[in-house]
Amino acid sequence: MKKTNPLHQALFRILRPMARLLLRNGIPFGEFSELVKRAYVEAALEDFADGR
């Protein structure tokens, strides 16, 4: 694995157990990907919806 920044390392530590949980429960990557996109967009709308 190439060197990554600390944020990438932290995300990987969070995502790896989550991936195991999803796999064990039959959640395909495509479904996970759509959920992540929706969460990302909703977070952006909440954080940056200040009228700028």
N, C-alpha and C positions, 0 to 999 in steps of 0.2 A: 504494500500500500504506500502510495506516495505521501510525502509530508503534507499535512493540511494545517489550516489555522485552528486555533483553540475552539472556535465556534463549531467548525465542522466536526472536530473530535467529540465535542459534547453532544451534538446532534446524533452522531453515530451511536454513542452510548445509550441515548434515549430510543432511537429507532430500532436497534437490533432486537431488544426484547419485545418491542411492539410488533415487529415483523413475525417473530415466533408465535406470539399470541394470535395474530391474524391468520397465519398459516394453519395453526392448530384448530381454528374455528372456521376454516374453509372460505375465508374472505380473499378473493383474488386481488392481484395487484391493481388491476384496472379500477375496481371499486374503491380500494384504498386511495388511489391516485385522485379519483373524483372527489372523495371526502376531503382530502388535503387541499385540493384547489378551492373548494367551497369555503373551507375554514380560512385559507389565506386571503381570499377576496373579502370575506366578512370582516376579518381583522383589519384589513387595509381600509375598508369603508368606515369602520368605527374609529380608527386611529387618525385618519386623514380627512374626515368629513367635517372640517371646521370652516368651510366656505372659501377656501383658497382656490 
